[in-house]
Each structure stands twice: as structure tokens, then as C-alpha cells.
């Protein structure tokens, strides 16, 4: 396994393809909702790719909102789940956030992934809400309290 911060257009295209497979084809998110301005312009978000046997199989992105890291679009291809790659995505995004001097992170975690995020130090901070037809929780993590 290798985690790489995306710096090239072809890497970003690989991340987009993974997101399309997982969120649009597998989970039914409308294509128009999956991609936004944070994907179109450089420096609006940080994106990462996770490789397994030199093949890109997972991705995630980080935006900064109100001095907080917002982890988004975290996904692993179905064929590669259960290898700990999701944890690698979250940890890589958190590392980027810390390097930028951020002290907190938040994410919209799908309800079925609640325990996955809790094991990584995230706490529920909302009731269930629907995003793109899928139930989510707002989850937060204070880096200073979880070192």
C-alpha cells in the first residue's frame, strides 16, 4: 500500500474515477452532485490517492473551512475494502491538516461507517441527516485531545 498526495492531472483523474465508481455507480449519488468547484480549481482542496499493488484503489480530499479540516469524498473500491485502506486515507488527510496547522477535523460520515470513524477518534456531533439520499452524521475530532 502507498498513499500519495495528488500533484498531477492523471492522478486526479484516477481519483475521480474511483469516486464515480463508489459514489455514483455503487451508492447512487447523482453525478452532478459528486463533482464541484473544489475538484475544478487547483489549491481549493488537497486530494490523495491510495495505491494497492501499484493500482489506485482509494481516495479522499481535504478542504479548510473556518480553520477546520473537512475530510470529504473518502472511498475505497469495493474489491479493496477490509485491507485498512480507509484508515490510511483518513490518516493521510489528517497529516496534511496538521501540517497546515489545523487543530480540528470534521466530516460527514455515512451512518454505516460510524464505528469506523469512532475508532479513529471521531465523535458524533449531530443527529442523522440526509446527504445525496444517504444518511450521515457530522463527526468531529480535536487533534490536541486525540494525540
N, C-alpha and C positions, 0 to 999 in steps of 0.2 A: 504494500500500500504506500502511496505517496500523495501528499497534499500540496497543492501549488496555488499560489495567488495568481490570478489570471492577469496576463500582461499583453497577450496577443489576440487579435481578432478571431483566429481559428479556434483558440481555447474558449473564447466567449461563445462562439457558435456551438461548440460541443456542450457547454453548459446549458444553452438554450434548448438544444435537442433533448437533453436529459429532462429538463423541466417540462417540455412539451409531452414527452412520453409519460412522465409521472403525474403531472397535474392535469393536463388537458385530456390525454387519451385514457389514463387509468382512473382518475378521480372525477373527470367531467367538468373541470373548470373551463369556462368559456375562453377561447384563445385570446379574445380581445382584452380579457381581464388579467391574463398571465403576464403579459409584457407591458412595460410602461416606460416613462421618461428616464427612469433610473437605469434602464438597460440600454437606452439610445445614446446617452452622452457620457463621455469619459469623465471620471472624477466625481460623479454623483453617488456612486456606490462602489464598494470593493467586492469582487467576486472571487470564488475559489473553485477549484476542481479537485476531486479525489480520484486517483487512479488505482486500479486493482489489476495486477499483471499488465501494466502499461496501457490499460484501456480506461478512458474516462467513464466513471460509473456513478458519480455523485457530485453535488454542487450546493452552493449556498451563497448568499450575499449579505452584506452589511451596509446599512445606511446610518448616518448620525442624525438623530432627531432630539432637539433640546438637550444636547450634551449627553445623550444616552445612545448606546449602540442598539440598533434594531436589527436583529437577526431575521432573515427572511429567505424564502424560496429554498429551504433546506430539504433536500431529497436525494434518495439513492434509488437506482434502478432495482426493480423487484428481484431480479436474478442475483443481486449482491447484498441484499439485506441480511442482517444477522451476522455480519462479519465485523461489527463495531465501526463501520464507516460513518454512520450518522454521528456518532460521538466524535470522530475525527473532524468532521465538518464543523460542529459546534465549537470544539476546542480551537480550531484554526481561526474561526471568526472572532472568538474571544481574545485570542492572542493579538490579532490585528487591532481590536478595540483597545486593549491595554496599551499597545504600542502608540496609539493615538492619544493616550492619557485619559481615556474614559474610565469611569468607575462603576458604571451600571450598564446592564443589558436588559432588553426586553424582547419578547417575541410573541407571535400569535401561534400557539401550539394547538394542533388538532387534538381533540379530546382523547382519541385513541393513543396518542403519544404522551399523555400527561405524565405517566410514571417514568418514561424515558427522560424527559426534561427534569423531573424532580430528582432523579439520580445524579444529574449534572448540576444540581444546586439551584434550580429554578423553582419559584413558588407561584402558585396561582394568585392572581391579583384581580380577577373578575369572575362574574358568572359566565355561563356559556353564552356565546354569541355566534351568529352565523356569518361566515365569510365565504363567498363564492359557493353557497349552498352546503357548506361543510361546517359542523360545529367546532368551535375553537374556544380556548381560554387565553386571556392575556397572562403571560408568565414573566416574572422579573427575577433578576439576580443582581445582588450587590457584590461586586468583586472584592471589596475590602472585608466583607463578612464571610466570604467563602474561599479564603486562600488556603 
